[in-house]
């Protein structure tokens, strides 16, 4: 039996709550690029995650919610958008033929993030995961060309898929409002103490930069 969107949202929040106690603040150099999935996301607004919540915590929830929206759009596309479904099937077959697929089967906490760290000036990479991925993409057989009429029809179906995604996204955000209290409570319990501890340690080191005692 197909699970409802309401049930999937509740299960996504439950999964995020089970993961949250394992989160730890990053101590390495942060990325300079912004996350397009999380920046200005209505999902985060609906979940009550203020801007001061660490990105890793935000990303783990937005990715789980995106999976719900993607599933609903996929069901709608299969049922009502045959041209778009055909294109997606061809693209899936092309991707499956690639020898290197580093973005597959990632945990939600890492899905959608850059494959490689930001480069350090003067220290070039010998290779990058994104570069290896692109080489694999270039080796895959190209998709067949489309006629102009087919392109116009495909654009109309893509627009309908976008409307479906927007509709489901609004529904998901409305459902997330019901989980705000426990989301905020979990952040207060698992995230805020770690951030406070990190800031305290930073303040101590800044107050005594040359202190050699423990």
Beta strands, then each sheet from edge to edge (+ up, - down):
end
